[in-house]
């Protein structure tokens, strides 16, 4: 079974033994986190987890923008 990252679209393979999984899943490419629920080998829910995602556009020092 494989899933697509909400943020970058990269294919995320799950092990065959992961027929039941509930929790965070981090993309190996963009490092963002999604909340995933898999039951009996079927995807039941998948949502972005923005509070755990790295800031994609950090403000450079001295720009006046807050991160």
C-alpha positions as a printed Julia matrix, in Angstrom:
67×3 Matrix{Float64}:
  0.0    0.0    0.0
  1.2    3.52  -0.71
 -0.08   7.01   0.03
  0.63  10.41  -1.54
  2.01  13.27   0.55
 -0.49  16.15   0.98
  2.31  18.68   0.64
  4.62  17.5   -2.17
  2.75  14.57  -3.79
  5.58  12.1   -3.17
  4.51   8.45  -2.99
  4.9    7.08   0.57
  4.99   3.28   0.69
  3.65   1.5    3.78
  4.96  -1.92   4.79
  2.73  -4.9    4.05
  2.55  -5.47   7.82
  0.92  -2.05   8.28
 -2.63  -3.25   7.65
 -3.74  -1.26  10.72
 -2.04   2.05  11.49
 -3.18   5.25  13.2
 -0.94   8.22  13.82
  1.48  10.67  12.24
  3.35   9.84   9.05
  6.33  11.99   7.99
  7.18  12.41   4.3
 10.78  11.42   3.58
 11.1   14.08   0.88
  9.57  17.3    2.27
  9.59  16.25   5.97
  5.97  17.41   6.52
  3.66  15.35   8.72
  0.19  13.94   7.95
 -2.21  12.18  10.29
 -3.12   8.8    8.81
 -5.58   6.06   9.73
 -5.37   2.71   7.91
 -7.65  -0.18   8.9
 -7.44  -3.67   7.39
 -5.2   -2.38   4.63
 -7.62   0.38   3.55
 -7.04   4.09   3.96
 -9.8    5.43   6.21
 -8.53   8.97   6.89
 -5.61  11.2    5.96
 -5.21  14.87   6.83
 -2.41  17.41   6.82
 -0.98  18.17  10.23
  0.11  21.84   9.9
  1.19  22.28  13.53
  3.87  19.62  13.01
  4.98  20.86   9.58
  8.23  22.8    9.19
  7.91  26.43   8.1
  8.27  26.31   4.28
  9.26  30.01   4.06
 11.26  31.08   7.11
 11.79  34.84   7.33
 15.4   35.97   6.87
 16.91  37.83   9.81
 16.19  41.57   9.71
 13.15  41.5    7.39
 10.68  42.53  10.09
  8.52  39.45   9.45
  7.77  37.15  12.33
  8.22  33.44  11.67
